[in-house]
Amino acid sequence: MKFFLQFLGIILFASCADKKEVVTAVIEVNQTTIGKHIERLASDEFLGRKPFTDGETITVNYLKDEFEKLGLSPGNGDSYFQDVPMVEITGTPSEHMVISGNNKKISLNYLKDFVATTNKAVTDVRLENSELVFAGYGIVAPEYDWNDYEGIDWKGKTAVVLINDPGFKSGDSTLFKGNEMTYYGRWTYKYEEAARQGAAGVIILHDTEPASYGWNVIESSWTGARLTIASELPKLEVESWISSESALKMFDASTMKGQDYKSLSRTKDFQPTPLGLNVSVSVKNEIKKDVSKNVVAMIPGTEKKDEVIIYSAHWDHLGVGKPIDGDSIYNGAIDNASGTAGLLAIAEALKKGEATKRSIVFIALTGEEQGLLGSAYYAEHPIFDPKKSVANINMDALASPGKMKDLTITGYGHSEMDEYAKAEALKQDRYIIPDPEAEKGYFFRSDHFNFAKIGIPALYASGTYEGFDKSIEEVKELSTYYNINNYHQVSDEYNAETTELSGVQLDLQLFYTIGLKLANEDYFPKWYDGSEFKAARE
């Protein structure tokens, strides 16, 4: 398998052999620097780095000061900050979500059975006996001849939808993209599409495998204050999830009792189905409008200053939340003090080297945990011309348990950034592989996605599959442990004595050399034919 992947990569990179090679002195990305910044950013002092809190002020000022110490220039005119106007909505849902009809009544308990939020900046939202209609996967995709909302007037109604998309675990690689999640499978899309259809609310049915995370993640991520960007786009009254156990109770009380609703949803002839049930739930809101910040610094180029390579990582995490064993600070050491520390470590290495022809930009983004808000705002209000933005290299949750043989590329097959990654991986005696868990939709779950949406070829990769000193099984076991026990939990903390950073350093070294190469050549990486992002670039 590995020989095939290495052979494939050699062929892949041969297509770019005509690029002019520029020999530049390579500096080592400092592992001590990486650890120092992770430890500081993930300390209790930073209060979980949530936007609109004291933790944000501490974080963005720390990053600005560190970029200044390194000698980087402000990236937004004469400022290191890009203001990102947001609305903070602190919602308090009713204690119960009541589902009734067919002479039955189900009372779901907040947090245990359901969560409910809204992006409407009003003090009170509610669903009052809103008719429940099962809308399959909640997808309208003309290119697949698919419409889960067709034939229903959705005004006042609440759509009940499945997470992920029809291809997942279908056994049919031609159904959407098979097990690889499309954007239609993401929860963000579910809410956006239902609002476009005029629905009053949405209930997403949680299921651990297709969601790729357990109910504990829903519980921690969809409670407390939430952020959104002020927008004129249509919004739902209530956005909610219910647990898989609650979903079974609901269907058992509905007109679809006994039917295999998941299988029915995988066919093109699926039609939205009234469940004979209504839902009532409310959310009372406290509204706060404020401005968060992206932190932007740069190393100006010598010849082509307006052509930029963009390194990105999100600085934010979940802040102070639900206490677990007396600890209420969600420090986010891996997610994403690691990537933010990577920005500073790569900037340090690049500043030690020779000046580059093109400019190199470093953006620490806000609001990723709230729905990629900082990068979405940047995509709508880019500081640097997207057509002259050569590439984006994004870093999120770097946690390799030692040096890794693989470089796993999330979104493999979209652009020639695969080739750049392959070339540098070979120099490290590594091989590249596509994301083996493409069904989890990681390509849509970090900030590179918004750069790709405006046509900038993006690389999102890290060693996650096979170690030089750890087997595939050992690496998988460690990854599974993190996802179950530490992801979005108070336990995602940094311990200098036990945290292994050699693999993180190896990845950052690769990102550094890719950026250095791009910054000293004239070539613009291209999107491959068939990528949905190619049109935006052209």
C-alpha positions as CSV (number, residue, x, y, z in Angstrom):
1,M,0.0,0.0,0.0
2,K,2.7,2.5,1.0
3,F,4.8,1.7,-2.1
4,F,1.8,2.4,-4.2
5,L,1.1,5.7,-2.5
6,Q,4.8,6.7,-2.8
7,F,4.8,5.7,-6.5
8,L,1.5,7.6,-7.1
9,G,3.0,10.7,-5.4
10,I,6.1,10.6,-7.5
11,I,4.0,10.5,-10.7
12,L,1.7,13.3,-9.2
13,F,4.6,15.6,-8.5
14,A,6.2,15.0,-11.9
15,S,3.5,17.1,-13.5
16,C,5.0,20.1,-11.8
17,A,8.6,19.3,-12.6
18,D,8.7,22.3,-15.0
19,K,8.4,24.8,-12.1
20,K,11.5,26.9,-11.5
21,E,13.3,25.6,-8.4
22,V,14.6,28.3,-6.1
23,V,17.3,27.1,-3.6
24,T,16.9,28.9,-0.3
25,A,18.5,28.3,3.1
26,V,16.2,26.2,5.3
27,I,15.8,27.1,9.0
28,E,14.6,24.6,11.5
29,V,11.2,25.3,13.1
30,N,12.0,25.4,16.8
31,Q,10.3,22.7,19.0
32,T,10.9,24.7,22.2
33,T,9.1,27.7,20.6
34,I,6.1,25.5,19.8
35,G,5.9,24.1,23.3
36,K,6.3,27.5,24.9
37,H,3.4,29.1,23.0
38,I,1.1,26.1,23.4
39,E,1.7,26.1,27.2
40,R,1.0,29.8,27.5
41,L,-2.0,29.9,25.2
42,A,-3.6,26.9,26.9
43,S,-3.0,28.2,30.4
44,D,-5.9,29.1,32.7
45,E,-4.7,32.7,32.4
46,F,-6.2,32.8,28.9
47,L,-9.7,31.6,30.2
48,G,-10.3,29.3,27.3
49,R,-9.8,32.0,24.6
50,K,-13.5,32.6,23.9
51,P,-14.4,35.7,21.7
52,F,-16.1,38.6,23.6
53,T,-14.5,37.6,26.9
54,D,-11.4,38.8,28.8
55,G,-9.8,35.6,27.3
56,E,-10.0,37.2,23.9
57,T,-8.4,40.4,25.0
58,I,-5.5,38.5,26.6
59,T,-5.1,36.2,23.5
60,V,-5.1,38.8,20.7
61,N,-2.8,41.1,22.5
62,Y,-0.4,38.2,23.2
63,L,-0.4,37.3,19.6
64,K,0.1,40.9,18.5
65,D,3.0,41.3,20.9
66,E,4.7,38.1,19.8
67,F,4.4,39.0,16.1
68,E,5.9,42.4,16.9
69,K,8.8,40.8,18.9
70,L,9.6,38.7,15.9
71,G,9.7,41.8,13.7
72,L,6.7,41.1,11.6
73,S,4.8,44.0,10.1
74,P,1.1,44.8,10.7
75,G,-1.0,42.8,8.2
76,N,-4.0,45.1,7.9
77,G,-2.6,48.5,6.9
78,D,-1.0,49.9,10.0
79,S,-2.9,47.5,12.3
80,Y,-2.3,43.9,13.5
81,F,-6.1,43.5,13.8
82,Q,-9.0,43.0,11.5
83,D,-12.3,43.8,13.3
84,V,-14.9,41.1,12.9
85,P,-18.4,42.5,13.9
86,M,-20.4,39.8,15.7
87,V,-23.5,39.3,17.7
88,E,-23.3,37.3,20.9
89,I,-26.5,35.6,21.8
90,T,-26.8,34.0,25.2
91,G,-29.8,31.7,25.0
92,T,-31.6,30.0,27.9
93,P,-33.9,27.3,26.4
94,S,-37.0,26.1,28.2
95,E,-36.4,23.2,30.5
96,H,-38.3,20.9,28.2
97,M,-39.0,20.4,24.5
98,V,-42.5,18.9,24.2
99,I,-43.4,16.7,21.2
100,S,-47.1,15.9,21.1
101,G,-49.7,14.3,18.8
102,N,-51.3,11.0,17.9
103,N,-52.6,11.0,21.5
104,K,-49.0,10.9,22.8
105,K,-46.8,13.4,24.6
106,I,-43.0,13.3,24.9
107,S,-41.2,15.7,27.2
108,L,-37.5,16.0,26.4
109,N,-35.1,17.4,29.0
110,Y,-32.7,20.2,28.2
111,L,-29.1,19.0,27.7
112,K,-29.8,15.3,28.5
113,D,-32.2,15.0,25.5
114,F,-32.0,18.2,23.5
115,V,-30.2,21.5,22.9
116,A,-31.8,24.6,21.3
117,T,-30.3,27.8,20.1
118,T,-31.0,30.6,17.7
119,N,-29.1,33.1,15.5
120,K,-32.0,35.6,15.6
121,A,-30.9,38.6,17.6
122,V,-34.2,39.0,19.5
123,T,-35.0,38.5,23.1
124,D,-37.5,35.7,22.7
125,V,-38.0,33.0,20.1
126,R,-40.3,30.0,20.2
127,L,-41.9,27.1,18.4
128,E,-45.5,26.8,19.6
129,N,-47.1,23.6,18.4
130,S,-45.0,23.8,15.2
131,E,-45.8,20.9,12.8
132,L,-43.0,18.4,12.5
133,V,-42.1,17.2,9.0
134,F,-39.4,14.6,8.3
135,A,-37.2,16.0,5.6
136,G,-34.7,13.2,5.2
137,Y,-31.2,14.7,5.0
138,G,-32.5,18.2,4.5
139,I,-30.7,18.6,1.2
140,V,-31.4,20.6,-2.0
141,A,-28.7,19.6,-4.5
142,P,-29.6,20.2,-8.2
143,E,-26.4,18.6,-9.4
144,Y,-27.6,15.3,-7.8
145,D,-31.2,15.9,-8.8
146,W,-32.1,15.9,-5.1
147,N,-34.7,17.9,-3.2
148,D,-35.7,16.8,0.3
149,Y,-38.0,19.9,0.8
150,E,-40.1,19.6,-2.4
151,G,-43.8,19.8,-2.3
152,I,-44.3,21.3,1.2
153,D,-45.1,24.8,2.3
154,W,-42.6,25.1,5.1
155,K,-43.9,28.3,6.7
156,G,-44.4,27.7,10.5
157,K,-43.2,24.1,10.2
158,T,-40.1,22.4,11.8
159,A,-38.0,20.2,9.7
160,V,-36.6,17.0,11.2
161,V,-33.4,16.0,9.4
162,L,-30.6,13.5,9.6
163,I,-26.9,14.4,10.0
164,N,-24.4,13.8,7.2
165,D,-25.6,13.0,3.7
166,P,-27.2,10.0,1.8
167,G,-23.8,8.6,0.6
168,F,-22.6,7.8,4.1
169,K,-22.6,4.0,4.8
170,S,-24.8,3.5,1.7
171,G,-22.4,1.1,0.0
172,D,-22.9,3.2,-3.2
173,S,-19.8,5.3,-4.1
174,T,-21.9,7.1,-6.7
175,L,-24.5,8.4,-4.2
176,F,-23.2,11.9,-3.5
177,K,-19.5,11.1,-2.8
178,G,-20.1,7.8,-1.1
179,N,-18.6,7.8,2.4
180,E,-16.9,11.1,1.9
181,M,-19.0,13.8,3.4
182,T,-20.1,16.7,1.2
183,Y,-21.0,20.1,2.5
184,Y,-24.6,19.0,2.4
185,G,-23.8,16.7,5.3
186,R,-22.7,19.5,7.7
187,W,-25.0,20.8,10.4
188,T,-24.3,24.4,9.2
189,Y,-25.8,23.6,5.8
190,K,-28.8,21.9,7.4
191,Y,-29.7,25.1,9.2
192,E,-28.9,27.4,6.2
193,E,-31.1,25.4,3.8
194,A,-34.1,25.1,6.1
195,A,-34.0,28.8,6.6
196,R,-33.9,29.3,2.9
197,Q,-37.0,27.1,2.6
198,G,-38.9,29.2,5.0
199,A,-39.1,26.7,7.9
200,A,-39.6,28.0,11.5
201,G,-37.1,25.5,13.0
202,V,-35.0,22.5,12.5
203,I,-34.4,19.4,14.7
204,I,-31.2,17.5,13.7
205,L,-31.2,13.9,14.8
206,H,-27.9,13.2,16.5
207,D,-26.1,9.9,15.6
208,T,-22.5,9.5,16.8
209,E,-21.1,7.7,13.8
210,P,-22.4,9.9,10.9
211,A,-21.8,13.1,13.1
212,S,-18.3,11.8,14.1
213,Y,-18.7,13.0,17.6
214,G,-20.8,12.0,20.7
215,W,-23.6,13.7,22.4
216,N,-21.2,15.2,24.9
217,V,-19.8,17.4,22.2
218,I,-23.3,18.6,21.3
219,E,-23.9,19.4,25.0
220,S,-20.7,21.4,25.4
221,S,-20.7,23.2,22.0
222,W,-24.4,24.2,21.7
223,T,-24.9,25.7,25.2
224,G,-24.1,29.1,26.7
225,A,-23.3,32.2,24.6
226,R,-23.0,31.7,20.9
227,L,-21.6,34.0,18.3
228,T,-22.8,34.9,14.8
229,I,-21.9,37.4,12.1
230,A,-24.6,40.1,11.6
231,S,-26.3,39.2,8.3
232,E,-29.5,39.8,6.3
233,L,-29.8,36.1,5.4
234,P,-32.9,34.3,6.5
235,K,-32.7,32.7,10.0
236,L,-34.7,30.0,11.8
237,E,-36.6,30.7,15.0
238,V,-35.0,27.7,16.6
239,E,-32.0,25.5,15.7
240,S,-31.9,22.3,17.7
241,W,-30.5,18.8,18.1
242,I,-32.1,15.8,19.9
243,S,-30.3,12.7,21.0
244,S,-30.6,9.4,19.1
245,E,-32.7,7.9,22.0
246,S,-35.1,10.8,21.8
247,A,-35.3,10.4,18.0
248,L,-36.4,6.8,18.4
249,K,-39.2,7.9,20.8
250,M,-40.3,10.5,18.4
251,F,-40.6,8.2,15.4
252,D,-42.3,5.5,17.5
253,A,-45.0,8.1,18.3
254,S,-45.3,9.3,14.7
255,T,-47.0,8.3,11.5
256,M,-43.7,6.7,10.4
257,K,-43.7,4.2,13.3
258,G,-42.0,1.0,12.2
259,Q,-40.5,2.5,9.0
260,D,-36.8,2.5,8.2
261,Y,-36.6,6.3,7.9
262,K,-32.9,6.3,7.2
263,S,-33.2,4.0,4.2
264,L,-36.1,5.9,2.8
265,S,-34.1,9.1,3.0
266,R,-31.4,7.7,0.6
267,T,-33.6,7.6,-2.4
268,K,-34.2,10.4,-5.0
269,D,-38.0,9.8,-4.8
270,F,-38.0,10.6,-1.1
271,Q,-40.8,13.1,-0.2
272,P,-41.0,15.1,3.0
273,T,-43.4,13.3,5.4
274,P,-45.6,15.0,8.1
275,L,-45.1,13.0,11.3
276,G,-48.5,13.9,12.8
277,L,-46.6,15.6,15.7
278,N,-46.0,19.1,16.9
279,V,-43.1,20.6,18.8
280,S,-43.0,23.3,21.4
281,V,-39.8,24.9,22.8
282,S,-38.6,28.4,23.5
283,V,-35.3,30.2,24.0
284,K,-34.9,33.5,25.9
285,N,-31.9,35.5,24.8
286,E,-29.5,38.2,26.0
287,I,-28.1,40.1,23.1
288,K,-24.7,41.7,22.9
289,K,-23.2,43.3,19.8
290,D,-19.5,43.6,19.8
291,V,-16.4,43.3,17.7
292,S,-14.0,40.3,17.8
293,K,-10.6,40.3,16.0
294,N,-8.6,38.4,13.6
295,V,-4.9,39.0,14.2
296,V,-2.9,39.6,11.0
297,A,0.8,40.0,10.6
298,M,3.1,39.7,7.6
299,I,6.6,39.5,6.2
300,P,6.7,41.7,3.1
301,G,8.1,40.3,-0.1
302,T,11.0,41.9,-1.9
303,E,9.7,41.7,-5.5
304,K,6.0,40.7,-5.5
305,K,4.7,42.2,-2.4
306,D,1.1,42.0,-3.5
307,E,1.3,38.2,-4.0
308,V,0.8,36.5,-0.7
309,I,1.1,33.1,0.9
310,I,-1.4,32.9,3.9
311,Y,-0.7,30.7,6.9
312,S,-3.8,30.4,9.1
313,A,-4.9,29.0,12.5
314,H,-7.8,29.8,14.8
315,W,-7.0,31.2,18.2
316,D,-10.4,30.7,19.8
317,H,-11.8,28.0,21.9
318,L,-14.8,27.5,24.2
319,G,-13.9,29.7,27.1
320,V,-15.4,29.0,30.6
321,G,-18.3,26.6,30.6
322,K,-19.9,23.6,32.3
323,P,-17.6,22.4,35.2
324,I,-16.3,18.9,35.0
325,D,-14.8,17.7,38.3
326,G,-14.4,21.3,39.4
327,D,-12.7,22.5,36.2
328,S,-14.6,24.9,34.1
329,I,-11.9,26.3,31.8
330,Y,-11.9,24.7,28.3
331,N,-8.2,25.4,27.6
332,G,-8.0,23.9,24.1
333,A,-4.4,22.9,24.1
334,I,-4.6,20.8,21.0
335,D,-7.6,22.6,19.6
336,N,-6.2,25.0,18.8
337,A,-3.3,26.4,20.8
338,S,-1.2,23.9,18.8
339,G,-2.0,25.5,15.4
340,T,-1.7,29.1,16.8
341,A,1.7,28.2,18.3
342,G,2.6,26.8,14.9
343,L,1.9,30.3,13.3
344,L,4.4,31.9,15.7
345,A,7.0,29.1,15.3
346,I,6.9,29.3,11.5
347,A,7.0,33.1,11.5
348,E,10.1,32.9,13.7
349,A,11.8,30.5,11.3
350,L,11.0,32.5,8.3
351,K,12.2,35.7,9.9
352,K,15.6,34.1,10.6
353,G,16.0,33.3,6.9
354,E,16.5,35.3,3.7
355,A,13.8,37.7,2.5
356,T,11.3,36.1,0.1
357,K,10.1,37.4,-3.3
358,R,6.4,37.1,-2.3
359,S,4.9,38.3,1.0
360,I,4.0,35.9,3.7
361,V,0.9,36.5,5.8
362,F,0.0,35.0,9.2
363,I,-3.7,35.2,10.2
364,A,-4.9,34.0,13.7
365,L,-8.6,33.7,13.2
366,T,-11.5,34.2,15.5
367,G,-14.8,32.4,15.9
368,E,-13.8,29.0,14.3
369,E,-15.6,27.1,17.1
370,Q,-18.8,29.1,16.4
371,G,-18.9,28.2,12.7
372,L,-15.7,29.4,11.0
373,L,-16.8,33.0,11.6
374,G,-13.4,34.8,11.5
375,S,-12.5,33.2,8.2
376,A,-16.0,33.7,6.8
377,Y,-15.7,37.4,7.5
378,Y,-12.2,37.5,6.0
379,A,-13.6,35.7,2.9
380,E,-16.2,38.4,2.5
381,H,-13.8,41.3,3.4
382,P,-10.4,40.0,2.2
383,I,-7.4,42.2,3.1
384,F,-5.3,40.7,0.3
385,D,-6.7,40.2,-3.2
386,P,-7.8,36.6,-3.5
387,K,-6.6,36.4,-7.1
388,K,-3.1,37.3,-5.8
389,S,-3.3,35.0,-2.8
390,V,-1.1,32.2,-3.9
391,A,-2.2,29.6,-1.4
392,N,-3.5,29.0,2.2
393,I,-1.8,26.6,4.6
394,N,-4.1,26.0,7.6
395,M,-3.2,24.5,10.9
396,D,-5.8,23.0,13.3
397,A,-5.4,20.5,16.1
398,L,-1.8,19.4,15.6
399,A,-1.4,16.3,17.8
400,S,0.8,13.7,16.2
401,P,2.0,11.2,18.9
402,G,5.6,11.3,17.7
403,K,7.1,11.6,14.2
404,M,4.7,10.3,11.6
405,K,5.4,8.4,8.4
406,D,2.3,9.7,6.8
407,L,1.0,13.1,5.9
408,T,-2.7,12.9,5.8
409,I,-4.3,15.5,3.5
410,T,-7.9,16.5,4.2
411,G,-9.4,17.5,0.9
412,Y,-6.9,15.5,-1.1
413,G,-7.5,15.7,-4.9
414,H,-8.7,19.3,-5.0
415,S,-5.5,21.2,-6.0
416,E,-1.8,21.1,-6.8
417,M,-1.1,21.8,-3.1
418,D,-1.2,18.0,-2.9
419,E,2.0,18.0,-5.1
420,Y,3.8,20.5,-3.0
421,A,3.0,18.5,0.1
422,K,4.1,15.3,-1.6
423,A,7.5,16.7,-2.6
424,E,8.3,18.0,0.9
425,A,7.0,14.8,2.6
426,L,9.3,12.7,0.4
427,K,12.3,14.8,1.7
428,Q,11.2,13.7,5.2
429,D,10.9,10.0,4.2
430,R,7.2,10.2,4.5
431,Y,4.2,9.4,2.2
432,I,0.9,11.2,1.7
433,I,-2.5,9.7,2.0
434,P,-6.1,11.1,1.5
435,D,-8.1,11.5,4.7
436,P,-9.1,7.9,5.6
437,E,-12.1,9.4,7.5
438,A,-13.4,11.6,4.7
439,E,-17.0,10.7,5.9
440,K,-16.5,12.9,8.9
441,G,-16.4,16.0,6.8
442,Y,-13.2,17.5,8.3
443,F,-12.7,19.5,5.0
444,F,-15.6,21.7,6.0
445,R,-14.8,22.0,9.7
446,S,-11.8,24.3,9.7
447,D,-10.9,27.7,8.4
448,H,-9.2,26.6,5.1
449,F,-12.7,25.9,3.8
450,N,-13.5,29.6,3.6
451,F,-10.3,30.4,1.8
452,A,-11.1,27.6,-0.7
453,K,-14.6,29.0,-1.2
454,I,-13.1,32.2,-2.6
455,G,-10.7,30.3,-4.9
456,I,-7.5,30.2,-2.9
457,P,-5.9,26.7,-3.0
458,A,-5.7,25.4,0.5
459,L,-3.6,22.8,2.3
460,Y,-4.9,21.2,5.5
461,A,-2.8,18.3,6.5
462,S,-1.0,16.6,9.4
463,G,0.5,13.2,10.4
464,T,-2.4,11.2,11.8
465,Y,-2.1,7.6,10.4
466,E,1.2,5.8,11.0
467,G,4.2,6.6,13.1
468,F,7.8,5.9,12.7
469,D,7.8,4.5,16.2
470,K,4.0,3.8,16.6
471,S,1.9,1.4,14.6
472,I,-1.3,2.3,12.7
473,E,-3.3,0.6,15.5
474,E,-1.5,2.5,18.3
475,V,-2.0,5.8,16.5
476,K,-5.7,5.1,15.9
477,E,-6.1,4.1,19.6
478,L,-4.6,7.4,20.7
479,S,-6.7,9.4,18.3
480,T,-9.9,7.7,19.4
481,Y,-9.1,8.3,23.0
482,Y,-8.6,12.1,22.3
483,N,-11.8,12.3,20.3
484,I,-13.9,10.6,23.0
485,N,-12.3,12.0,26.1
486,N,-10.6,15.4,25.3
487,Y,-12.1,16.9,22.2
488,H,-14.0,20.1,23.3
489,Q,-13.6,19.0,26.9
490,V,-11.9,20.7,29.9
491,S,-9.3,17.9,29.7
492,D,-7.7,19.3,26.5
493,E,-4.8,20.7,28.5
494,Y,-1.0,21.0,28.0
495,N,1.5,19.0,30.1
496,A,5.1,19.9,29.3
497,E,6.3,16.6,30.7
498,T,4.0,14.3,28.8
499,T,3.1,16.1,25.6
500,E,5.0,14.8,22.6
501,L,5.9,17.5,20.1
502,S,8.3,15.9,17.7
503,G,5.6,15.0,15.2
504,V,4.1,18.5,15.5
505,Q,7.5,20.0,14.7
506,L,7.9,17.7,11.7
507,D,4.6,18.8,10.3
508,L,5.4,22.5,10.9
509,Q,8.7,22.0,9.3
510,L,6.9,20.7,6.2
511,F,4.5,23.6,6.2
512,Y,7.4,26.0,6.5
513,T,9.3,24.6,3.5
514,I,6.1,24.6,1.4
515,G,5.5,28.3,2.2
516,L,9.2,29.1,1.6
517,K,9.1,27.4,-1.8
518,L,5.8,29.2,-2.8
519,A,7.2,32.5,-1.6
520,N,10.2,32.3,-3.9
521,E,8.7,31.1,-7.2
522,D,6.4,32.7,-9.7
523,Y,3.9,29.8,-10.1
524,F,0.3,29.8,-8.8
525,P,-0.9,26.4,-7.7
526,K,-4.0,25.3,-9.7
527,W,-7.3,23.7,-8.7
528,Y,-7.8,20.3,-10.4
529,D,-10.6,19.8,-12.9
530,G,-13.6,18.6,-11.1
531,S,-13.0,20.6,-7.9
532,E,-15.9,22.8,-7.0
533,F,-13.5,25.6,-6.1
534,K,-11.9,25.9,-9.5
535,A,-14.5,28.3,-10.9
536,A,-14.0,30.8,-8.1
537,R,-10.3,31.0,-8.9
538,E,-10.9,31.4,-12.6
